[in-house]
């Protein structure tokens, strides 16, 4: 699928990017799968692990609006899941509006 935003076919997606370090990826992933972003209305998510440090993770999640992404980010269920999953320290959280998507 190739698409360029700005056409009538595609709507912009708001990306919530959360970077954090975890004690153990497998333990974190088990809890993540119990509370996936779709529970908060996400359209998709991608889990990325840092090369050279697989316990540093970036989760990129797509939402239809900034309000929806913010509500998910503030949800008590997410905070509880992150605590149970072994997240170390404060996560880095950023929000972006998709400007273009092209899949090769």
CORWOWO-V88300 format. One record per run of one state. SS is the DSSP state (a for helix, b for strand, c for the rest). FROM is the first residue (numbers start at 1). TO is the last residue. If there is no record, write none. Layout:
[[SS:FROM:TO] [SS:FROM:TO]]
This chain:
[[c:1:1] [b:2:3] [c:4:13] [b:14:22] [c:23:24] [a:25:34] [c:35:36] [a:37:40] [c:41:43] [b:44:50] [c:51:52] [b:53:63] [c:64:65] [a:66:74] [c:75:75] [a:76:84] [c:85:86] [b:87:97] [c:98:100] [b:101:102] [c:103:104]]
